[in-house]
Amino acid sequence: MRHDGVLLDCFCVLLGSAVITSALLYPQESETREVKPLDGVWKFRLSPPDKPDQGFDEEWYSNELKEWINMPVPSSFNDITVHANVRDYVGWVWYQRDFFVPKRWQQDNIGVYLRFGSVHYTAIVYVNGHLVTEHYGGHLPFQGEVTNLLNYGASNRVSVAVNNTLTTHTIPQGSVLHTNDTDMYPEGYILNTYTFDFFNYAGIHRPVVLYTVPQSYIDDITVQTDVEGET
């Protein structure tokens, strides 16, 4: 019975998340909508284990990343390099890339959204140093409006802070152990333990796109059904 209850709780949480994001359809190009992919090679950097909040303290999202490596998006960062410290990293990592948007988008007075297909597990998104949105969950798409944050006809920068730490409040769940054994682990090293039988892959896992919407557009569709007679 206890296991059934756990499964039921997980199902309810997932169902609730599905309902919340059910309106977030995949953007399709049309005569009134443009889609600009931002997939490709991004800049990538780990936060120092002994200074996990350094990126926020130094506002890495407002400047070009330093000491970065190339990272393909979408992908799991764990398997891209040959370094164990990247594969097994737990905590905040940073992604960044520059991109251009057409000046025409501003002239046409259209709305622009930045959409992520999936980021595991926590994501905080900035454009040109300004906070766009935060998302917790890792398995579903999310987006934020960036219409008033873009430099039209010029270069722009998107920065994403990603955290793959699993806790008792995440799906799947995990436990966090702060080690004090500096003979075996670097200062500030975090052990993230879990009971499931697969690797905790992390990163920007699905496509990233900019897409436009006209001044008047359909944001959501709700279909309500009823029973009349036997049909």
Backbone as a chain_set.jsonl record, in Angstrom:
{"seq": "MRHDGVLLDCFCVLLGSAVITSALLYPQESETREVKPLDGVWKFRLSPPDKPDQGFDEEWYSNELKEWINMPVPSSFNDITVHANVRDYVGWVWYQRDFFVPKRWQQDNIGVYLRFGSVHYTAIVYVNGHLVTEHYGGHLPFQGEVTNLLNYGASNRVSVAVNNTLTTHTIPQGSVLHTNDTDMYPEGYILNTYTFDFFNYAGIHRPVVLYTVPQSYIDDITVQTDVEGET", "coords": {"N": [[0.829, -1.201, 0.0], [1.96, 1.231, 0.744], [3.788, 1.742, -1.303], [2.028, 2.029, -3.452], [0.784, 4.373, -2.694], [2.891, 6.203, -2.884], [3.38, 6.071, -5.642], [0.935, 7.032, -6.551], [1.0, 9.645, -5.544], [3.16, 10.689, -7.008], [2.096, 10.445, -9.58], [-0.03, 12.244, -9.427], [1.332, 14.656, -9.065], [2.77, 14.826, -11.495], [0.62, 14.832, -13.27], [-0.577, 17.209, -12.541], [1.451, 18.99, -13.314], [1.373, 18.527, -16.053], [-1.133, 19.537, -16.702], [-0.775, 22.235, -16.125], [1.066, 23.013, -18.074], [-0.148, 22.396, -20.438], [-1.0, 24.114, -22.408], [1.216, 24.9, -23.75], [2.129, 24.599, -26.646], [4.111, 23.162, -29.317], [5.989, 25.485, -31.151], [5.11, 26.456, -34.425], [6.131, 27.463, -37.651], [4.476, 29.931, -39.626], [2.349, 31.948, -41.776], [2.154, 34.111, -40.141], [3.894, 33.794, -38.083], [7.235, 33.496, -37.0], [10.042, 31.335, -36.516], [13.031, 31.033, -34.803], [15.728, 29.063, -34.481], [17.877, 28.37, -31.704], [19.672, 26.423, -31.221], [22.814, 24.637, -31.121], [26.312, 25.312, -30.709], [27.094, 26.289, -27.535], [28.502, 28.468, -24.99], [29.956, 27.205, -21.983], [30.134, 26.657, -18.496], [31.262, 25.435, -15.347], [30.238, 26.057, -11.977], [32.496, 26.879, -9.322], [33.122, 24.245, -6.994], [33.518, 24.98, -4.297], [32.473, 27.473, -4.271], [29.578, 27.792, -4.934], [27.652, 29.719, -5.61], [28.933, 31.636, -7.062], [28.552, 32.508, -9.698], [26.147, 33.924, -9.585], [26.775, 35.852, -7.649], [28.805, 37.29, -8.926], [27.486, 38.049, -11.142], [27.432, 36.626, -13.678], [25.651, 36.421, -15.739], [25.428, 38.916, -16.81], [27.654, 39.509, -18.23], [30.202, 38.427, -20.575], [30.942, 34.99, -20.402], [33.756, 33.658, -18.639], [36.603, 31.488, -18.891], [35.409, 29.31, -20.216], [34.007, 26.379, -21.869], [33.228, 24.724, -24.991], [29.88, 23.694, -25.604], [27.483, 21.52, -26.835], [24.092, 22.209, -27.679], [20.855, 20.967, -28.097], [21.81, 18.774, -25.37], [23.141, 16.389, -22.972], [25.298, 17.52, -20.554], [26.985, 15.854, -19.179], [28.162, 13.723, -20.617], [29.709, 14.823, -22.606], [32.363, 15.739, -22.394], [35.665, 14.433, -21.507], [36.166, 14.493, -18.881], [35.971, 13.663, -15.491], [35.09, 15.381, -13.496], [33.264, 16.99, -14.753], [31.378, 15.153, -15.703], [30.349, 14.084, -13.304], [29.376, 16.262, -11.967], [27.588, 18.222, -9.576], [25.302, 20.731, -9.008], [25.316, 24.285, -9.725], [25.531, 25.107, -13.119], [26.543, 26.986, -16.025], [25.224, 28.269, -19.019], [25.684, 29.938, -22.161], [25.084, 32.066, -24.969], [25.444, 34.132, -27.902], [23.289, 35.971, -30.107], [21.514, 37.157, -33.015], [18.7, 39.246, -33.768], [16.208, 40.099, -36.177], [15.888, 43.481, -37.258], [13.518, 44.125, -38.329], [11.593, 42.8, -36.834], [11.014, 44.484, -34.71], [10.017, 46.68, -36.067], [7.711, 45.628, -37.144], [6.187, 45.414, -34.931], [5.729, 43.131, -33.237], [5.278, 40.335, -30.949], [7.777, 38.572, -29.033], [8.973, 35.438, -28.017], [10.95, 33.361, -25.879], [11.726, 30.042, -25.906], [12.197, 26.981, -24.186], [12.683, 23.571, -24.65], [13.229, 21.598, -22.727], [14.897, 21.575, -19.648], [17.126, 20.243, -17.418], [17.795, 20.479, -13.96], [16.647, 22.557, -12.619], [16.15, 25.818, -13.905], [17.287, 29.087, -14.644], [16.739, 31.895, -16.477], [18.262, 34.42, -18.398], [18.231, 37.36, -20.416], [20.259, 39.534, -22.099], [21.248, 40.368, -19.635], [18.987, 40.65, -18.063], [16.487, 39.22, -15.999], [14.461, 36.665, -17.231], [12.815, 34.328, -16.868], [12.076, 31.661, -14.525], [12.344, 28.147, -13.972], [11.231, 25.059, -12.662], [11.569, 21.645, -12.614], [12.339, 20.177, -14.959], [11.424, 18.396, -16.995], [9.572, 19.297, -18.788], [8.397, 21.68, -21.283], [9.066, 25.255, -21.243], [8.656, 28.838, -21.247], [9.363, 32.357, -21.875], [8.451, 35.785, -22.229], [10.276, 37.997, -24.276], [10.141, 40.333, -25.605], [10.547, 43.082, -24.943], [13.143, 43.081, -24.108], [15.063, 42.692, -25.986], [17.718, 43.572, -28.29], [17.087, 44.935, -31.172], [18.051, 44.193, -34.478], [20.658, 43.952, -33.727], [23.309, 42.538, -31.651], [22.525, 40.053, -29.209], [22.364, 38.493, -25.952], [21.921, 35.41, -24.373], [21.736, 33.889, -21.246], [21.915, 31.064, -19.164], [21.345, 29.653, -16.089], [21.776, 26.528, -14.682], [20.728, 23.901, -12.586], [21.315, 20.727, -11.346], [20.734, 19.402, -9.017], [19.215, 16.933, -7.053], [16.541, 16.564, -4.805], [14.456, 15.817, -1.925], [12.184, 16.961, -2.81], [12.053, 16.919, -5.53], [11.391, 15.401, -8.767], [12.869, 12.841, -10.453], [13.553, 11.802, -6.999], [16.161, 12.704, -4.638], [19.025, 12.743, -2.393], [20.952, 15.094, -0.567], [24.293, 15.417, 0.372], [26.551, 17.145, 2.238], [29.893, 17.119, 2.204], [32.585, 16.83, 4.563], [35.066, 15.852, 4.523], [37.977, 16.761, 3.592], [40.245, 15.492, 2.783], [39.509, 13.537, 1.028], [37.63, 14.738, -0.657], [37.187, 17.768, -2.601], [37.026, 21.072, -1.125], [33.79, 22.112, -0.24], [32.519, 20.233, -1.809], [29.74, 18.394, -3.065], [27.74, 15.591, -2.47], [25.365, 13.842, -4.251], [22.92, 11.645, -3.722], [20.862, 8.901, -4.795], [18.085, 6.645, -5.369], [17.155, 5.505, -7.689], [17.693, 3.665, -10.809], [19.146, 4.801, -12.913], [21.314, 7.101, -14.682], [21.885, 10.45, -13.552], [21.377, 12.438, -15.759], [22.0, 15.717, -17.094], [21.363, 19.171, -18.056], [20.714, 21.372, -20.9], [18.288, 19.915, -22.45], [16.543, 19.768, -24.623], [15.358, 21.354, -27.706], [16.027, 24.902, -28.18], [14.331, 27.852, -28.893], [13.56, 30.998, -30.474], [10.505, 32.611, -30.975], [7.979, 34.345, -32.848], [4.964, 36.254, -32.373], [1.923, 37.611, -33.693], [0.255, 40.845, -33.165], [-2.382, 40.281, -32.459], [-3.348, 37.163, -31.467], [-3.913, 33.614, -31.085], [-3.803, 32.363, -27.932], [-4.464, 30.184, -26.351], [-6.474, 27.233, -26.41], [-9.491, 25.909, -25.353], [-11.404, 23.05, -25.005], [-14.571, 22.01, -24.281], [-16.553, 19.312, -23.4], [-19.703, 17.523, -23.509], [-22.382, 15.349, -22.485], [-25.034, 14.154, -24.355], [-27.965, 12.57, -24.304], [-27.181, 9.358, -25.232], [-24.748, 9.868, -26.249]], "CA": [[0.0, 0.0, 0.0], [2.808, 2.41, 0.817], [4.334, 1.991, -2.635], [0.935, 2.54, -4.272], [0.57, 5.768, -2.322], [3.972, 6.992, -3.471], [3.132, 6.158, -7.077], [-0.216, 7.9, -6.761], [1.445, 11.019, -5.317], [3.971, 11.091, -8.157], [1.207, 10.606, -10.724], [-0.797, 13.482, -9.251], [2.231, 15.785, -9.321], [3.027, 14.878, -12.925], [-0.612, 15.232, -13.929], [-0.736, 18.636, -12.3], [2.391, 19.697, -14.176], [0.906, 18.421, -17.43], [-2.251, 20.463, -16.874], [-0.263, 23.597, -16.114], [1.806, 23.317, -19.29], [-0.829, 21.813, -21.587], [-1.2, 25.121, -23.443], [2.492, 25.246, -24.342], [2.296, 23.796, -27.842], [5.368, 23.387, -30.025], [5.769, 26.571, -32.121], [5.223, 26.133, -35.846], [6.175, 28.642, -38.52], [3.296, 30.148, -40.457], [2.385, 33.256, -42.425], [2.163, 35.161, -39.119], [4.808, 33.436, -36.996], [8.581, 33.069, -37.368], [10.745, 30.56, -35.498], [14.483, 31.136, -34.958], [16.391, 28.096, -33.594], [19.095, 28.783, -31.009], [20.495, 25.242, -30.972], [24.171, 24.732, -31.645], [27.385, 25.29, -29.716], [27.006, 27.35, -26.534], [29.561, 28.522, -23.984], [29.546, 26.419, -20.817], [31.074, 26.747, -17.372], [30.852, 24.947, -14.037], [30.525, 26.883, -10.808], [33.465, 26.211, -8.443], [32.44, 23.506, -5.926], [33.588, 25.685, -3.021], [31.766, 28.751, -4.423], [28.484, 27.429, -5.843], [26.865, 30.886, -6.017], [29.82, 32.648, -7.629], [27.965, 33.057, -10.917], [25.144, 34.923, -9.208], [27.446, 36.943, -6.938], [29.572, 38.077, -9.892], [26.57, 38.369, -12.241], [27.921, 36.092, -14.947], [24.611, 36.613, -16.747], [25.517, 40.276, -17.353], [28.908, 39.648, -18.967], [30.626, 37.222, -21.285], [31.534, 33.985, -19.529], [35.192, 33.442, -18.689], [37.046, 30.107, -18.651], [34.322, 28.453, -20.675], [34.267, 25.372, -22.89], [32.114, 24.561, -25.922], [28.9, 22.689, -25.204], [26.36, 21.449, -27.779], [22.716, 22.316, -27.177], [20.616, 20.25, -26.843], [22.61, 17.606, -24.992], [23.474, 16.256, -21.553], [26.701, 17.928, -20.458], [27.762, 14.832, -18.481], [28.871, 12.803, -21.507], [30.33, 15.534, -23.724], [33.811, 15.823, -22.21], [36.297, 13.231, -20.956], [36.558, 14.845, -17.52], [35.065, 13.136, -14.471], [34.495, 16.465, -12.711], [32.097, 17.457, -15.506], [30.402, 14.06, -15.727], [29.744, 13.85, -11.99], [29.143, 17.544, -11.292], [26.287, 18.515, -8.973], [25.214, 22.138, -8.635], [25.022, 25.266, -10.771], [26.346, 25.27, -14.326], [26.098, 28.154, -16.786], [25.231, 28.244, -20.481], [25.559, 31.282, -22.73], [25.364, 32.25, -26.388], [25.005, 35.388, -28.512], [22.455, 35.774, -31.292], [20.935, 38.365, -33.605], [17.291, 39.226, -34.166], [16.0, 41.081, -37.245], [15.327, 44.786, -36.902], [12.142, 44.108, -38.829], [10.681, 42.347, -35.789], [10.579, 45.662, -33.956], [9.225, 47.521, -36.963], [6.41, 44.987, -37.323], [5.475, 45.509, -33.65], [5.281, 41.783, -32.893], [5.784, 39.804, -29.693], [8.826, 37.564, -29.177], [9.088, 34.544, -26.865], [12.088, 32.446, -25.818], [11.155, 28.764, -25.462], [13.089, 25.86, -23.918], [11.948, 22.319, -24.674], [13.44, 20.908, -21.45], [16.178, 21.824, -18.972], [17.161, 19.444, -16.179], [16.461, 20.292, -13.429], [16.228, 23.937, -12.362], [16.699, 26.743, -14.899], [17.05, 30.522, -14.493], [17.072, 32.401, -17.811], [18.489, 35.856, -18.526], [18.532, 37.896, -21.737], [20.923, 40.84, -21.989], [21.419, 40.698, -18.228], [17.698, 40.794, -17.384], [15.807, 37.965, -15.701], [13.307, 36.368, -18.086], [11.924, 33.37, -16.216], [12.65, 30.54, -13.786], [11.539, 26.934, -14.145], [11.631, 23.926, -11.841], [10.873, 20.447, -13.055], [13.279, 19.441, -15.778], [10.926, 17.449, -17.984], [8.532, 19.909, -19.61], [8.798, 22.95, -21.896], [8.692, 26.513, -20.607], [9.001, 29.982, -22.084], [9.197, 33.687, -21.307], [8.409, 36.836, -23.248], [11.506, 38.799, -24.305], [9.895, 41.406, -26.575], [11.107, 44.361, -24.505], [14.509, 42.879, -23.624], [15.948, 42.432, -27.122], [18.316, 44.625, -29.111], [16.671, 44.577, -32.531], [19.062, 44.534, -35.462], [21.959, 43.974, -33.058], [23.636, 41.318, -30.929], [21.877, 39.794, -27.928], [23.006, 37.404, -25.211], [21.087, 34.631, -23.456], [22.495, 33.148, -20.238], [21.038, 30.145, -18.439], [21.901, 28.937, -14.942], [21.116, 25.221, -14.583], [21.117, 23.143, -11.396], [20.839, 19.345, -11.455], [20.633, 18.794, -7.693], [17.959, 16.254, -6.755], [16.206, 16.596, -3.388], [13.216, 15.111, -1.6], [11.067, 17.681, -3.42], [12.152, 16.83, -6.983], [11.021, 14.136, -9.411], [12.979, 11.888, -9.347], [14.057, 12.322, -5.741], [17.533, 12.424, -4.261], [19.463, 13.274, -1.106], [22.153, 15.912, -0.682], [25.23, 15.26, 1.474], [27.67, 18.086, 2.219], [31.031, 16.394, 2.769], [33.577, 17.595, 5.325], [36.338, 15.147, 4.413], [38.767, 17.447, 2.565], [41.293, 14.596, 2.297], [38.949, 12.757, -0.07], [36.846, 15.576, -1.554], [37.514, 19.197, -2.564], [36.2, 21.879, -0.225], [32.504, 22.472, -0.816], [32.014, 19.172, -2.681], [28.413, 17.902, -2.718], [27.35, 14.265, -2.936], [23.934, 13.721, -4.485], [22.604, 10.222, -3.781], [19.495, 8.599, -5.203], [17.794, 5.209, -5.333], [16.746, 4.983, -8.992], [18.745, 2.882, -11.45], [19.66, 5.431, -14.127], [22.221, 8.213, -14.406], [21.231, 11.753, -13.437], [21.821, 13.304, -16.85], [21.568, 17.092, -16.853], [21.705, 20.169, -19.064], [19.627, 21.813, -21.78], [18.06, 18.624, -23.092], [15.717, 19.84, -25.825], [15.653, 22.555, -28.495], [15.774, 26.27, -27.723], [13.921, 28.658, -30.043], [12.826, 32.25, -30.393], [9.418, 32.647, -31.945], [7.213, 35.587, -32.84], [3.502, 36.197, -32.455], [1.367, 38.9, -34.114], [-0.385, 41.612, -32.102], [-3.559, 39.505, -32.06], [-3.061, 35.761, -31.747], [-4.554, 32.636, -30.201], [-2.888, 31.954, -26.872], [-4.855, 28.892, -25.803], [-7.769, 26.712, -26.847], [-10.11, 25.002, -24.394], [-12.53, 22.308, -25.558], [-15.415, 21.423, -23.249], [-17.49, 18.332, -23.961], [-20.86, 17.201, -22.679], [-23.1, 14.148, -22.905], [-26.436, 14.374, -24.698], [-28.51, 11.238, -24.548], [-26.181, 8.309, -25.054], [-23.527, 10.241, -26.97]], "C": [[0.864, 1.252, 0.0], [3.374, 2.763, -0.552], [3.257, 2.547, -3.555], [0.688, 4.006, -3.976], [1.627, 6.674, -2.919], [3.754, 7.175, -4.96], [1.977, 7.09, -7.379], [0.17, 9.354, -6.575], [2.241, 11.526, -6.505], [3.097, 11.341, -9.371], [0.446, 11.914, -10.635], [0.07, 14.694, -9.531], [2.485, 15.941, -10.807], [1.797, 15.326, -13.687], [-0.845, 16.714, -13.749], [0.191, 19.449, -13.166], [1.932, 19.676, -15.615], [-0.233, 19.39, -17.689], [-1.757, 21.89, -16.972], [0.37, 23.959, -17.445], [1.107, 22.821, -20.546], [-0.996, 22.804, -22.726], [0.078, 25.425, -24.205], [2.774, 24.332, -25.528], [3.622, 24.117, -28.514], [5.153, 24.443, -31.098], [6.02, 26.114, -33.555], [5.253, 27.427, -36.656], [4.915, 28.72, -39.378], [3.424, 31.509, -41.123], [2.426, 34.4, -41.419], [3.137, 34.877, -37.983], [6.142, 32.969, -37.559], [9.212, 32.323, -36.196], [12.24, 30.617, -35.792], [15.151, 30.156, -33.99], [17.651, 28.696, -32.965], [19.946, 27.582, -30.615], [21.883, 25.45, -31.568], [25.18, 24.657, -30.519], [27.266, 26.521, -28.818], [28.288, 27.365, -25.702], [29.043, 27.866, -22.704], [30.601, 26.531, -19.731], [30.451, 26.164, -16.111], [31.089, 26.022, -12.989], [31.549, 26.157, -9.941], [32.745, 25.487, -7.305], [32.444, 24.232, -4.587], [32.922, 27.058, -3.073], [30.578, 28.545, -5.365], [27.678, 28.612, -6.35], [27.707, 31.974, -6.673], [29.224, 33.294, -8.873], [26.923, 34.118, -10.639], [25.8, 36.122, -8.525], [28.184, 37.867, -7.897], [28.763, 38.431, -11.136], [27.127, 37.93, -13.596], [26.92, 36.309, -16.074], [24.654, 37.995, -17.388], [26.748, 40.486, -18.218], [29.222, 38.35, -19.696], [31.292, 36.264, -20.307], [33.042, 33.911, -19.726], [35.48, 31.967, -18.395], [35.97, 29.103, -19.047], [34.836, 27.395, -21.657], [33.06, 25.318, -23.82], [31.186, 23.449, -25.443], [27.758, 22.674, -26.21], [25.019, 21.528, -27.055], [21.78, 21.931, -28.304], [21.568, 19.083, -26.636], [22.63, 17.507, -23.475], [24.958, 16.564, -21.408], [27.577, 16.826, -19.871], [28.639, 14.007, -19.409], [29.637, 13.5, -22.627], [31.847, 15.582, -23.597], [34.347, 14.484, -21.699], [36.664, 13.432, -19.489], [35.513, 14.371, -16.507], [34.397, 14.247, -13.678], [33.298, 17.08, -13.428], [31.006, 16.398, -15.481], [29.639, 13.962, -14.409], [29.351, 15.136, -11.272], [27.711, 17.662, -10.775], [26.288, 19.979, -8.541], [24.915, 23.019, -9.831], [26.033, 25.209, -11.901], [25.736, 26.404, -15.138], [26.257, 27.921, -18.281], [25.09, 29.683, -20.985], [25.816, 31.24, -24.235], [24.831, 33.604, -26.836], [24.208, 35.077, -29.77], [21.946, 37.127, -31.777], [19.445, 38.153, -33.838], [17.084, 40.318, -35.208], [15.423, 42.395, -36.708], [13.863, 44.867, -37.307], [11.155, 43.665, -37.757], [10.17, 43.518, -34.952], [9.688, 46.55, -34.805], [7.826, 46.949, -37.159], [5.582, 44.97, -36.041], [4.875, 44.163, -33.241], [5.845, 41.383, -31.535], [6.799, 38.702, -29.938], [8.928, 36.766, -27.877], [10.331, 33.673, -27.012], [11.603, 31.156, -25.168], [12.236, 27.703, -25.31], [12.26, 24.579, -23.885], [12.059, 21.539, -23.379], [14.825, 21.258, -20.93], [16.14, 21.081, -17.639], [18.197, 20.033, -15.213], [15.825, 21.66, -13.151], [16.892, 24.853, -13.38], [16.313, 28.175, -14.547], [17.594, 31.18, -15.753], [17.183, 33.923, -17.783], [18.706, 36.202, -19.993], [19.065, 39.313, -21.564], [20.991, 41.319, -20.542], [20.145, 40.824, -17.429], [17.054, 39.421, -17.174], [14.573, 37.814, -16.578], [12.324, 35.467, -17.361], [12.742, 32.36, -15.431], [11.735, 29.331, -13.959], [12.123, 25.808, -13.31], [10.863, 22.697, -12.327], [11.678, 19.594, -14.0], [12.731, 18.636, -16.926], [9.931, 18.053, -18.97], [9.016, 21.235, -20.191], [8.363, 24.147, -21.059], [9.173, 27.66, -21.487], [8.823, 31.277, -21.31], [9.199, 34.713, -22.417], [9.653, 37.712, -23.135], [11.368, 40.001, -25.228], [10.622, 42.684, -26.203], [12.536, 44.254, -23.988], [15.526, 42.77, -24.746], [16.516, 43.711, -27.715], [18.037, 44.26, -30.567], [17.69, 45.084, -33.549], [20.453, 44.579, -34.88], [22.156, 42.655, -32.308], [22.903, 41.259, -29.587], [22.575, 38.619, -27.257], [21.998, 36.732, -24.29], [22.008, 33.831, -22.54], [21.52, 32.297, -19.436], [21.827, 29.483, -17.315], [21.09, 27.663, -14.743], [21.643, 24.492, -13.352], [20.487, 21.757, -11.447], [20.691, 18.643, -10.114], [19.251, 18.188, -7.478], [17.747, 16.215, -5.246], [14.942, 15.774, -3.148], [12.004, 15.774, -2.234], [11.084, 17.609, -4.949], [11.621, 15.488, -7.464], [12.008, 13.886, -10.55], [13.614, 12.525, -8.11], [15.51, 11.941, -5.515], [17.82, 13.005, -2.897], [20.783, 13.998, -1.296], [23.002, 15.734, 0.566], [26.374, 16.25, 1.28], [28.847, 17.44, 2.944], [31.967, 17.351, 3.506], [34.961, 16.963, 5.253], [37.156, 15.762, 3.279], [39.941, 16.608, 2.083], [40.813, 13.803, 1.085], [38.245, 13.625, -1.102], [37.331, 17.022, -1.49], [36.584, 19.937, -1.608], [34.912, 22.298, -0.931], [31.884, 21.399, -1.691], [30.682, 18.636, -2.159], [28.22, 16.506, -3.295], [25.838, 14.227, -3.068], [23.618, 12.24, -4.665], [21.145, 10.033, -4.155], [19.336, 7.089, -5.296], [17.349, 4.656, -6.676], [17.948, 4.402, -9.73], [19.213, 3.473, -12.772], [20.481, 6.654, -13.75], [21.453, 9.531, -14.404], [21.774, 12.702, -14.513], [21.228, 14.697, -16.703], [22.0, 17.997, -17.999], [20.475, 20.664, -19.796], [19.34, 20.656, -22.728], [17.276, 18.692, -24.394], [15.893, 21.194, -26.501], [15.275, 23.863, -27.808], [15.428, 27.106, -28.953], [13.409, 30.018, -29.586], [11.672, 32.146, -31.369], [8.596, 33.911, -31.762], [5.719, 35.296, -32.866], [3.004, 37.561, -32.911], [0.7, 39.607, -32.935], [-1.624, 40.9, -31.57], [-3.309, 38.052, -32.443], [-3.794, 34.879, -30.741], [-3.523, 32.139, -29.196], [-3.2, 30.552, -26.364], [-6.222, 28.514, -26.356], [-8.267, 25.736, -25.79], [-11.334, 24.361, -25.035], [-13.291, 21.668, -24.404], [-16.444, 20.509, -23.906], [-18.627, 18.063, -22.983], [-21.522, 15.951, -23.253], [-24.55, 14.511, -23.165], [-27.032, 13.028, -25.089], [-27.466, 10.184, -24.243], [-24.886, 8.637, -25.778], [-22.877, 11.443, -26.329]], "O": [[0.537, 2.231, -0.672], [3.437, 3.935, -0.922], [3.532, 3.44, -4.356], [0.415, 4.794, -4.882], [1.326, 7.766, -3.4], [3.914, 8.273, -5.491], [2.023, 7.853, -8.344], [-0.265, 10.214, -7.341], [2.036, 12.65, -6.964], [3.302, 12.306, -10.108], [0.286, 12.617, -11.633], [-0.381, 15.653, -10.157], [2.426, 17.051, -11.334], [1.897, 16.104, -14.636], [-1.258, 17.404, -14.681], [-0.208, 20.482, -13.703], [2.07, 20.668, -16.331], [-0.307, 19.998, -18.757], [-2.244, 22.67, -17.79], [0.231, 25.092, -17.905], [1.707, 22.824, -21.621], [-1.12, 22.403, -23.883], [0.038, 26.136, -25.209], [3.568, 23.397, -25.422], [4.189, 25.191, -28.316], [4.221, 24.318, -31.892], [7.024, 25.465, -33.847], [4.501, 28.363, -36.385], [4.366, 27.701, -39.796], [4.472, 32.149, -41.048], [2.703, 35.54, -41.793], [3.2, 35.64, -37.019], [6.186, 32.151, -38.478], [8.953, 32.637, -35.035], [12.671, 30.291, -36.898], [15.141, 30.399, -32.784], [18.392, 29.434, -33.614], [20.838, 27.7, -29.776], [22.092, 26.325, -32.408], [24.936, 24.016, -29.497], [27.331, 27.655, -29.292], [29.057, 26.404, -25.707], [27.858, 27.953, -22.381], [31.801, 26.505, -20.003], [29.268, 26.368, -15.838], [32.03, 26.808, -13.099], [31.487, 24.932, -9.828], [31.837, 26.06, -6.703], [31.487, 24.12, -3.821], [32.814, 27.735, -2.051], [30.575, 29.07, -6.478], [27.074, 28.525, -7.419], [27.25, 33.107, -6.825], [29.375, 34.498, -9.079], [26.822, 35.103, -11.371], [25.434, 37.268, -8.785], [28.192, 39.084, -7.71], [29.285, 39.038, -12.071], [27.274, 38.728, -14.522], [27.306, 36.375, -17.241], [23.991, 38.227, -18.4], [26.879, 41.521, -18.871], [28.594, 37.317, -19.464], [32.108, 36.676, -19.482], [33.544, 34.08, -20.838], [34.694, 31.29, -17.731], [35.665, 28.171, -18.304], [35.938, 27.501, -22.195], [31.987, 25.813, -23.475], [31.629, 22.412, -24.949], [27.121, 23.705, -26.427], [24.847, 20.982, -25.965], [21.88, 22.506, -29.388], [22.064, 18.484, -27.59], [22.194, 18.422, -22.777], [25.788, 15.938, -22.067], [28.795, 16.856, -20.045], [29.748, 13.627, -19.032], [30.165, 12.829, -23.514], [32.548, 15.476, -24.604], [33.593, 13.534, -21.486], [37.396, 12.624, -18.918], [34.322, 14.647, -16.654], [33.261, 14.089, -13.23], [32.41, 17.635, -12.781], [29.836, 16.714, -15.263], [28.422, 13.778, -14.404], [29.025, 15.102, -10.086], [26.757, 17.259, -11.44], [27.167, 20.413, -7.797], [24.339, 22.571, -10.823], [27.242, 25.256, -11.672], [24.565, 26.744, -14.968], [27.29, 27.438, -18.744], [24.471, 30.529, -20.338], [26.657, 30.478, -24.713], [23.902, 34.153, -26.244], [24.423, 34.052, -30.417], [21.95, 38.11, -31.036], [18.989, 37.034, -34.072], [17.725, 41.366, -35.13], [14.575, 42.398, -35.816], [13.075, 45.589, -36.698], [10.003, 44.101, -37.761], [9.012, 43.527, -34.536], [8.71, 47.11, -34.309], [6.864, 47.7, -37.322], [4.42, 44.564, -36.052], [3.686, 44.06, -32.94], [6.774, 42.012, -31.031], [6.706, 37.977, -30.928], [8.965, 37.333, -26.785], [10.716, 33.296, -28.119], [11.129, 31.162, -24.032], [13.086, 27.54, -26.186], [11.254, 24.504, -23.178], [11.101, 20.887, -22.965], [15.804, 21.241, -21.676], [15.227, 21.273, -16.835], [19.373, 20.1, -15.571], [14.643, 21.884, -13.41], [18.072, 24.682, -13.688], [15.165, 28.451, -14.196], [18.776, 31.041, -16.066], [16.331, 34.618, -17.23], [19.302, 35.419, -20.733], [18.416, 40.172, -20.968], [20.817, 42.503, -20.254], [20.201, 41.081, -16.226], [17.078, 38.571, -18.064], [13.743, 38.72, -16.661], [11.142, 35.791, -17.247], [13.946, 32.219, -15.642], [10.517, 29.468, -14.076], [13.338, 25.621, -13.252], [9.637, 22.728, -12.432], [11.694, 18.373, -13.849], [13.508, 18.215, -17.783], [9.494, 17.372, -19.897], [9.94, 21.848, -19.656], [7.419, 24.065, -20.272], [10.006, 27.463, -22.371], [8.218, 31.301, -20.239], [9.871, 34.535, -23.432], [10.039, 38.12, -22.04], [12.366, 40.621, -25.594], [11.249, 43.31, -27.058], [13.084, 45.234, -23.483], [16.729, 42.756, -24.489], [15.903, 44.777, -27.657], [18.685, 43.374, -31.124], [18.132, 46.231, -33.497], [21.349, 45.182, -35.471], [21.293, 41.777, -32.327], [22.693, 42.277, -28.928], [23.284, 37.849, -27.904], [21.305, 37.399, -23.522], [22.942, 33.176, -23.002], [20.435, 32.752, -19.075], [22.846, 28.835, -17.555], [19.864, 27.709, -14.646], [22.849, 24.465, -13.103], [19.269, 21.627, -11.576], [20.539, 17.422, -10.069], [18.237, 18.851, -7.695], [18.661, 15.874, -4.494], [14.429, 15.121, -4.057], [10.908, 15.215, -2.202], [10.209, 18.184, -5.598], [11.426, 14.561, -6.677], [12.003, 14.634, -11.528], [14.141, 13.636, -8.167], [16.025, 10.995, -6.11], [16.974, 13.676, -2.306], [21.628, 13.575, -2.084], [22.509, 15.878, 1.685], [27.082, 16.198, 0.275], [28.799, 17.24, 4.158], [32.122, 18.512, 3.129], [35.914, 17.469, 5.845], [37.042, 15.333, 2.13], [40.575, 16.954, 1.087], [41.609, 13.44, 0.218], [38.251, 13.302, -2.29], [37.83, 17.463, -0.455], [35.481, 19.471, -1.322], [34.936, 22.774, -2.066], [30.819, 21.624, -2.266], [30.513, 18.446, -0.955], [28.503, 16.267, -4.469], [25.113, 14.538, -2.123], [24.014, 11.644, -5.667], [20.3, 10.883, -3.874], [20.318, 6.347, -5.301], [17.178, 3.444, -6.803], [19.09, 4.62, -9.326], [19.634, 2.734, -13.662], [20.363, 7.178, -12.642], [20.495, 9.707, -15.157], [22.523, 13.634, -14.221], [20.095, 14.851, -16.247], [22.87, 17.651, -18.798], [19.343, 20.416, -19.38], [20.069, 20.445, -23.697], [17.339, 17.759, -25.194], [16.513, 22.091, -25.929], [14.357, 23.93, -26.991], [16.152, 27.071, -29.947], [12.899, 30.173, -28.476], [11.844, 31.643, -32.479], [8.525, 34.473, -30.669], [5.277, 34.24, -33.318], [3.599, 38.578, -32.553], [0.592, 39.047, -31.844], [-1.883, 40.914, -30.366], [-3.083, 37.746, -33.614], [-4.234, 35.342, -29.689], [-2.5, 31.565, -29.569], [-2.29, 29.814, -25.987], [-7.021, 29.377, -26.721], [-7.536, 24.834, -25.381], [-12.205, 25.061, -25.551], [-12.731, 20.882, -23.64], [-17.119, 20.902, -24.858], [-18.521, 18.34, -21.789], [-21.239, 15.554, -24.383], [-25.218, 15.099, -22.314], [-26.639, 12.43, -26.09], [-26.931, 10.123, -23.136], [-24.016, 7.776, -25.91], [-21.836, 11.905, -26.797]]}, "num_chains": 1, "name": "protein.A"}
